[in-house]
Amino acid sequence: MSTSIAVPRTAPIAIAPKPPAARFPPSRQGSVHHHGHNFDSYGSGFNSPDSGSVLSLNTPPCEACRNRRSECVMGEDTEEHCVACQYSGTECSLVESSGSSSPLGARKRKLNGGDGAEEGRSKRSSPGRSDNRSQRRRQNQHHQQPSVSCTTTSSSLIEDMANFGGPTLLKRTLGLQADRYCQYIGPTTDFEPSLINLSSFDPQDESLLARGTLRRVSDNDTFLLLPDNNTPGYDHIVEDADEIENIVAPHGRRLIDLYFRVVHPGFPIIQRSVFYEKYERSHREFSPPLLAAVYILAINWWEHEEELAGLPKPNVRELERLVRTTLADAMYRPKLSTIQAGLLLSQRPEGDQWAPTAQLVAVGQELGLHLDCTNWKIPPWERGLRKRLAWALYLQDKWGALVHGRPSHIFASNWAVQPLNPNDFPDIEFDETDSEERLELERGRVLFRQMVQLSRILAEILDTFYTLQATSQIANAGPQGTQLVLSLAKPIQLKLKEWYSALPALVRMDSTFQTTPSSSSGSRFSPIGYLHLAYFATEITLHRRIIRSMSTLPEDNNANTPSIDPYIQHICRSAAKARLISAMDFVNRLTPSHLRAFWYFASKTNFALIGTFGSLLWGTSPGREEAEWYRRRLGEYRWTLSVSSKPGEGTSKGLTEFAMGMLDISTGLLKKLPEKPLLSRSGSEVGFGGPGGVDQVRRSSLFALGHAGGSSASLNSMAGGGGRGGTGGGFSLGMQSPRSDIGEEEGEEMDSEDDGEGEGEGEGGGYGSYSVGN
């Protein structure tokens, strides 16, 4: 083994060569740029360098260094500030003051580099709050480890201190190191897990081998750390970052502001405060694909920024070309920023594809995102970031499986990530002293957590009804297939009802925030629409399977039409109809603040699924009256989509145009259906007084029908649980669609029944009380 490989070391590899004695670069221009990561280090601590890494002059430590118990190093170019205080912007004082708190908590951030950054930027919290947090963390960590950590509101100090080569915060991260990337060592690789612990690990839990460096993060989980400089594209990182920045110049900062104003509240996978800190120093500190992804997304709202609206847009095609090449290179040295870039790119209006999702899942598994990192030996803030990215990856996989009709890549048997909690989000975000902005950030966090909970229910639906094994099981049940489907649907429907009923007030559609314009920005972007649309898509996905199990189209000669009790069929179709009405009315109530906001990538397909579900109910209608009613409703829905595309042409236009196109395709296929029989009112399945009448429907429960021989004594829960909100109709629509022919007797009968359905969502704070005027 060559000496160049077997270099003995007792601490992690230095990010940059150790400087000469008592010498520290006076600015960021003299230090090595860090690439390929997004340091979400805000609000966390760093370990003080060991004596072997930092050379100290024979001077007493300043108050700040003494409080954080780190060595006080003086630079040759200044006698007024030590290195730590110089780069943190802290007053460097030798006055003894044992009763004072750490100055890091109350200082104003100063950037002493030559990059022209502003000094004295906005405070992120009150001094008292930050001082108390710093003191508590120092006290807690004092009992846990010899090296006492301190709280800092700046990432630049942490990153600059990393140049000393000591065990600083960046060195202790797993997925954000500047010069190394990690690979999870699984249980079946050529590394034998039971032998790994025989290796000699240093105090930093690392062990140098000929193949790489082992990093042990827990008793059961170990990673292999490898150098970045041997990977493709490494030599072009700075060049790529410069090219990306030049394409958007001089609007880079405005686009970043736009991204955090519109996208971030609804999709909080980046820590905003650190992003701004890094950008004001240099765009070269970012992973090129992550920087490009932020710009590409933000450009979608170019017209909504007053200072940009009248200017020509940057070359988006060139940005997309660069992001494809740089992301492909980043896959060879994957870090958490690689996942962030891939997830953001998937949120583009035309950015979602199934194959890249598979790649992202694979990269996430390489980084160990599928594991439980709760007790890992990594900084607490990285644990929170890992959990947020893991669940964002979970969402991408499950909703991608739905919209593309593909098998999911993530299985419950290999998913150990714990549910998100408030501690998994940053303590402080940039300029959070603004109460309006703080509310918006909190809303985004609640929205993201609720989307995760809903997606877990969706995953259960996909696993229960849409796998090859499940499809075969239902088909093999023959005439009992519908009973089997109903029995499996019952517990899932209860979970959906409980989820909706428990929605926090912050993300309800009837929140007063939704219709109150912002006094500061002049316009409000409310991203909660994608959560409620996802809820309706989940309901539709469940009821689609029920309708399919008991209905076959006339042209399907090879299918054996199941023998279904007309009463059960009537109940199931009534429940499906209630969901369709609710979903259509939800779209009808969307305001410009919703339509112009960020929409999750699956939203355009979720809009289309409403029309697809209506076409299914139209095609399987037993009589002409019912089929005609669905035809009219779908016509109204298409009109609503066409109107909705106008307020936010840059964002919602693609969503609704796709849905209109799919609606035209599905309804066009129905033209080949033979004419349905004209049934009497007593014989029609939905809304025309089927067996037992409407009152009997509302007194019963579909859940009971899922058990062979079970009583049909409480049908209300599923037949009316997803109807329009409120306790009995009577709502106002934001957009009134033309209904010139709905006044016929059949249409009036149907509308009359509609107004009485929907008890379940009324209980959950449904849409009945949500009135909008456009």
Residue pairs with C-beta under 8 A, 6 or more apart in sequence:
1 210
5 210
6 208
6 210
7 208
8 208
9 202
9 208
10 202
10 203
10 204
11 50
11 52
11 53
11 165
11 166
11 167
11 171
11 202
11 204
12 167
12 171
12 172
12 177
12 204
12 206
12 213
13 179
13 180
13 213
13 227
14 162
14 163
14 164
14 165
15 32
15 34
15 162
15 163
15 165
15 170
15 171
15 177
15 178
15 179
16 31
16 32
16 162
16 163
16 165
17 165
18 53
18 163
18 164
18 165
19 25
19 163
19 164
21 55
22 55
22 56
22 57
22 73
22 74
22 75
22 76
23 75
23 76
24 73
24 75
24 83
24 86
24 160
24 163
25 31
25 160
25 163
26 75
26 77
26 78
26 112
27 112
27 113
27 114
27 115
28 113
28 114
28 115
28 156
28 160
28 281
28 282
29 113
29 114
29 115
31 160
31 163
32 163
32 178
33 238
33 282
33 284
33 285
34 159
34 170
34 178
34 285
35 178
35 228
35 237
35 238
35 241
35 284
35 285
35 286
35 287
35 288
36 178
36 181
36 228
36 237
36 287
36 330
36 333
36 335
36 337
36 338
37 175
37 176
37 177
37 178
37 287
37 335
37 336
37 337
38 176
38 270
38 271
38 274
38 275
38 278
38 286
38 287
38 290
38 336
38 337
38 340
39 155
39 158
39 159
39 170
39 173
39 176
39 274
39 278
40 176
40 270
40 271
40 274
40 381
40 382
40 384
40 385
40 426
41 155
41 158
41 169
41 170
41 274
41 379
41 381
42 153
42 155
42 271
42 273
42 274
42 277
42 381
42 426
42 427
42 428
43 133
43 151
43 153
43 381
43 426
43 427
43 428
44 149
44 151
44 169
44 379
44 380
44 381
45 137
45 141
45 149
45 150
45 151
45 152
45 169
45 379
46 149
46 150
46 152
46 158
46 161
46 168
46 169
46 170
47 145
47 147
47 149
47 166
47 167
47 168
47 169
47 172
48 68
48 69
48 70
48 71
48 147
48 148
48 166
49 70
49 71
49 161
49 164
49 165
49 166
49 167
49 168
50 166
50 167
51 71
53 164
53 165
53 166
53 167
54 71
54 73
54 164
54 166
55 73
56 71
56 72
56 73
57 73
57 74
59 72
59 74
60 72
60 94
61 71
61 72
62 72
62 82
62 85
62 92
62 93
62 94
63 93
63 94
63 95
63 96
63 97
63 100
63 103
64 84
64 85
64 88
64 90
64 91
64 92
64 93
64 102
64 103
64 104
65 71
65 72
65 82
65 84
65 85
66 72
67 101
67 102
67 103
67 104
67 138
67 150
68 84
68 102
68 104
68 138
68 148
68 149
68 150
69 147
69 148
70 84
70 150
72 82
72 84
73 82
73 83
73 84
74 82
74 83
75 81
75 82
75 83
75 86
78 86
80 92
81 92
82 92
83 160
83 161
84 90
84 157
84 161
85 91
85 92
86 92
86 112
87 112
87 154
87 156
87 157
87 160
87 161
88 104
88 107
88 109
88 152
88 154
88 156
88 157
89 107
89 108
89 109
89 110
89 111
89 112
89 119
89 154
90 103
90 104
90 107
91 103
91 107
93 103
101 131
101 132
101 134
101 135
102 131
102 134
102 135
102 138
102 150
102 151
104 134
104 150
104 151
104 152
104 153
105 127
105 130
105 131
105 132
105 133
105 134
105 135
105 151
105 153
106 127
106 130
106 131
107 153
108 119
108 120
108 121
108 123
109 119
109 120
109 121
109 153
109 154
109 277
110 119
110 120
111 117
111 118
111 119
111 156
111 280
111 281
113 281
115 280
115 281
115 282
117 280
117 281
118 280
121 280
122 430
122 431
122 433
123 433
124 130
124 153
124 273
124 428
124 429
124 430
124 431
124 432
124 433
125 153
125 428
125 432
125 433
126 433
130 151
130 153
130 428
133 151
133 427
134 150
134 151
137 149
137 150
137 151
138 148
138 149
138 150
138 151
141 148
141 149
142 148
147 167
152 158
153 273
153 428
154 277
155 274
155 277
155 278
156 277
156 281
158 168
158 169
158 170
159 170
159 285
161 168
162 168
162 169
162 170
162 171
162 178
167 203
167 204
169 379
170 176
170 177
170 178
171 177
171 204
172 204
172 377
172 378
172 379
173 378
173 379
173 382
174 182
174 215
174 217
174 223
174 367
174 368
174 376
174 378
174 382
175 182
175 335
175 336
175 367
175 382
175 386
176 335
176 336
176 337
176 382
177 225
177 335
178 228
179 227
179 228
179 229
180 213
180 225
180 226
180 227
180 228
181 225
181 226
181 228
181 231
181 333
181 334
181 335
182 215
182 223
182 224
182 225
182 226
182 366
182 367
182 368
183 223
183 224
183 226
183 366
184 221
184 223
184 365
184 366
184 367
184 368
184 371
185 191
185 193
185 196
185 214
185 222
185 223
185 224
187 193
191 222
191 224
193 220
193 222
196 214
196 216
196 222
197 216
199 207
199 209
199 214
200 207
201 207
201 214
201 216
205 215
205 216
205 217
205 377
206 213
206 214
206 215
206 216
206 225
207 213
207 214
207 216
208 214
211 224
212 224
212 225
212 226
213 224
213 225
213 226
214 222
214 223
214 224
214 225
215 222
215 223
215 224
215 225
216 222
216 377
217 223
217 373
217 376
217 377
217 378
218 375
218 376
218 377
221 368
221 371
221 376
223 368
226 333
228 234
228 333
231 329
231 332
231 333
232 329
232 332
233 240
233 325
233 326
233 328
233 329
233 330
233 332
234 329
234 333
236 329
237 288
238 284
240 288
240 322
240 325
240 326
241 283
241 284
241 286
241 288
241 291
242 283
242 284
243 322
244 283
244 288
244 291
244 292
244 295
244 319
244 322
244 323
244 326
245 252
245 283
245 291
247 295
247 314
247 315
247 318
247 319
247 322
248 255
248 295
248 314
248 319
251 308
251 311
251 314
252 279
252 283
252 295
253 279
254 305
254 307
254 308
255 294
255 295
255 298
255 299
255 308
256 275
256 276
256 279
256 294
256 298
257 305
258 298
258 301
258 302
258 304
258 305
258 308
259 294
259 295
259 297
259 298
260 272
260 275
261 521
261 525
262 298
262 301
262 304
262 525
262 597
262 598
263 297
263 298
263 344
263 347
263 598
264 270
264 272
264 444
265 440
265 441
265 443
265 444
265 447
265 525
265 527
265 598
266 444
266 447
266 448
266 527
266 528
266 530
266 597
266 598
266 600
267 344
267 347
267 392
267 444
267 448
267 527
267 598
267 600
268 388
268 425
268 441
268 444
268 445
268 448
269 340
269 343
269 344
269 388
269 389
269 392
270 294
270 340
271 385
271 426
271 429
272 426
272 429
272 430
273 426
273 428
273 429
273 430
276 430
278 285
278 286
279 285
279 286
283 291
286 337
287 326
287 330
287 335
287 337
287 338
287 341
288 322
288 323
288 326
288 330
289 323
289 326
289 327
289 330
289 337
289 338
289 341
289 342
289 345
290 337
290 340
290 341
290 344
292 319
292 322
292 323
292 326
292 341
293 323
293 340
293 341
293 344
293 345
294 344
295 314
295 319
296 316
296 319
296 320
296 323
296 344
296 345
296 348
297 344
297 347
297 348
299 313
299 314
299 316
299 319
300 348
300 349
300 650
300 651
301 596
301 650
301 651
302 308
302 309
302 313
302 650
303 309
303 649
303 650
304 523
304 596
304 650
323 341
323 345
327 338
327 341
327 342
327 345
330 337
330 338
330 341
331 338
331 359
331 363
334 363
334 366
334 367
335 367
336 367
336 385
336 386
336 389
338 363
339 360
339 363
339 364
339 367
339 369
339 389
339 392
339 393
340 389
342 356
342 359
342 360
342 363
343 360
343 389
343 392
343 393
343 396
345 351
345 356
346 352
346 353
346 356
346 357
346 360
346 396
346 601
347 598
347 600
347 601
348 601
349 604
349 651
349 654
349 655
350 654
351 601
352 400
352 403
352 601
352 602
354 400
354 404
354 406
357 396
357 397
357 400
357 409
358 409
360 393
360 396
361 393
361 396
361 397
361 409
361 410
364 370
364 389
364 390
364 393
368 386
369 386
369 389
369 390
369 393
369 417
370 390
370 410
370 414
370 415
370 416
370 417
371 416
371 417
372 416
372 417
372 418
373 383
373 386
373 387
374 383
374 418
376 383
381 426
383 424
384 423
384 424
384 425
384 426
387 417
387 418
387 420
387 424
388 420
388 424
388 425
388 448
390 417
391 417
391 420
391 448
391 452
393 410
394 410
394 415
394 417
394 452
394 455
395 451
395 452
395 455
395 600
396 601
397 408
397 409
397 410
398 408
398 410
398 455
398 458
398 459
398 462
399 455
399 458
399 534
399 600
399 601
399 602
400 406
400 602
401 407
401 408
401 409
401 462
402 458
402 462
402 537
402 541
402 602
402 605
403 602
403 605
403 606
407 467
407 468
408 459
408 462
408 463
412 459
412 463
419 452
420 448
420 449
420 452
422 445
425 445
429 441
431 437
432 438
432 441
434 520
436 518
436 519
436 520
439 506
439 513
442 506
443 506
443 507
443 513
443 528
444 527
446 504
446 506
446 507
447 506
447 507
447 527
447 528
447 531
450 499
450 503
450 504
450 507
450 531
451 530
451 531
451 534
451 600
453 499
454 499
454 531
454 534
454 535
454 538
455 534
457 492
457 495
457 496
457 499
457 538
458 534
458 538
458 541
460 492
460 495
461 492
461 538
461 541
461 542
461 545
462 541
463 470
464 470
464 488
464 492
465 471
465 474
465 485
465 488
465 542
465 545
466 545
473 484
474 481
474 484
474 485
474 549
475 481
477 483
477 484
478 560
478 562
479 562
479 563
480 708
481 549
481 562
482 546
482 549
482 550
482 562
482 564
482 568
482 572
483 705
483 706
483 707
483 708
485 545
485 546
485 549
485 706
486 546
486 572
486 702
486 703
486 705
486 706
487 706
487 707
488 706
489 542
489 545
489 546
489 706
490 702
490 703
490 706
492 542
493 542
493 703
493 717
493 718
493 721
494 703
494 717
496 535
496 538
496 539
496 542
497 717
497 721
497 760
497 764
499 535
500 535
500 760
500 761
500 764
500 766
501 763
501 764
501 765
502 764
503 764
503 765
505 511
505 765
506 513
507 528
507 531
508 765
509 528
509 532
509 586
509 589
509 767
509 770
510 765
510 767
510 769
510 770
511 528
513 524
513 526
514 524
514 526
514 528
514 591
514 593
514 594
515 591
515 593
515 772
516 524
517 523
517 524
517 593
518 524
523 593
523 596
524 593
525 593
525 596
525 597
525 598
526 591
526 593
526 594
526 597
527 597
527 598
527 599
528 594
529 590
529 594
529 595
529 597
529 599
529 603
530 598
530 599
530 600
530 603
532 586
533 586
533 587
533 599
533 603
533 606
533 607
534 600
534 602
534 603
534 606
536 579
536 582
536 583
536 586
536 606
536 610
537 602
537 605
537 606
537 609
537 610
539 579
539 583
539 722
540 579
540 580
540 583
540 609
540 610
540 613
541 609
543 572
543 575
543 576
543 579
543 613
544 613
544 616
546 572
546 575
546 576
547 572
547 573
547 576
547 616
547 617
547 620
548 616
549 562
550 562
550 564
550 568
550 569
550 572
551 569
551 620
552 559
552 561
552 562
552 620
553 619
553 620
553 673
554 673
554 674
555 672
555 673
566 685
566 690
566 691
567 690
567 691
567 692
567 712
568 705
568 712
569 685
570 685
570 686
570 690
570 691
570 697
571 697
571 700
571 702
571 705
571 712
571 715
571 718
571 719
572 702
573 617
573 685
573 686
574 686
574 687
574 697
574 719
574 757
575 702
575 718
575 719
575 720
575 721
575 722
576 613
576 617
577 617
577 686
577 687
578 719
578 720
578 721
578 722
578 723
578 724
578 757
578 758
579 613
579 722
579 723
580 610
580 613
580 614
580 617
580 633
581 633
581 723
581 724
581 754
581 757
581 758
582 722
582 723
582 724
582 725
582 758
582 761
582 766
582 767
583 610
583 613
584 610
584 614
584 633
584 636
584 637
584 640
585 724
585 731
585 733
585 767
586 767
587 607
587 610
587 637
587 640
587 641
587 644
588 640
588 733
588 734
588 735
588 737
589 733
589 734
589 767
589 770
589 772
590 644
590 734
590 772
591 734
591 772
591 774
592 647
592 648
592 774
595 644
595 647
595 648
595 651
595 652
596 647
596 648
596 650
596 651
596 652
597 648
597 651
598 651
599 651
599 652
599 655
603 655
604 654
604 655
604 658
604 659
605 658
607 641
607 655
607 656
607 658
607 659
608 658
608 659
608 662
608 663
610 637
610 659
611 634
611 637
611 638
611 659
611 662
611 663
611 666
611 667
612 662
612 663
612 666
614 630
614 633
614 634
614 637
615 630
615 634
615 663
615 666
615 667
615 669
615 670
617 630
618 627
618 630
618 631
618 634
618 667
618 670
619 627
619 670
619 673
621 627
621 630
621 676
621 685
621 686
622 676
622 677
622 679
622 683
622 684
622 685
623 676
623 677
623 678
623 679
623 683
623 684
623 685
623 688
624 675
624 676
624 677
624 678
624 679
625 678
625 679
625 681
625 684
625 688
625 746
626 679
626 684
626 685
626 686
626 687
626 688
627 676
628 746
629 687
629 746
629 747
629 750
631 667
632 739
632 741
632 742
632 747
634 663
634 667
636 737
636 738
636 739
637 663
638 660
638 663
638 664
639 737
639 738
640 735
640 737
641 656
641 659
641 660
641 663
642 656
642 660
643 735
644 652
644 656
644 735
645 652
645 653
645 655
645 656
645 657
646 653
679 688
680 688
681 688
681 689
681 749
682 688
682 689
682 690
684 690
686 750
687 694
687 749
687 750
687 753
687 754
688 746
688 749
690 697
692 700
694 753
694 756
696 715
697 715
697 716
697 719
697 720
698 715
698 716
698 719
698 720
698 756
698 757
698 759
699 714
699 715
699 716
700 712
700 713
700 714
700 715
700 716
700 719
701 712
701 713
701 714
701 715
701 716
701 717
701 718
701 719
702 715
702 717
702 718
702 719
703 714
703 717
703 718
704 710
704 711
704 712
704 713
704 714
704 715
705 712
705 715
716 759
717 760
719 757
720 757
720 758
720 759
720 760
721 759
721 760
721 761
722 758
722 760
722 761
723 754
723 757
723 758
723 759
723 760
723 761
724 731
724 754
724 755
724 757
724 758
724 761
724 766
724 767
724 768
725 731
725 758
725 761
725 762
725 765
725 766
725 767
725 768
725 769
725 770
726 758
726 761
726 762
726 766
726 767
726 768
726 769
727 759
727 762
727 768
728 755
728 756
728 758
728 759
728 762
729 754
729 755
729 756
729 757
729 758
729 768
730 755
730 768
731 767
731 768
731 769
731 770
731 771
732 771
732 772
732 773
734 772
734 773
734 774
735 774
739 747
741 747
742 748
742 751
758 766
758 768
760 766
761 767
761 768
762 768
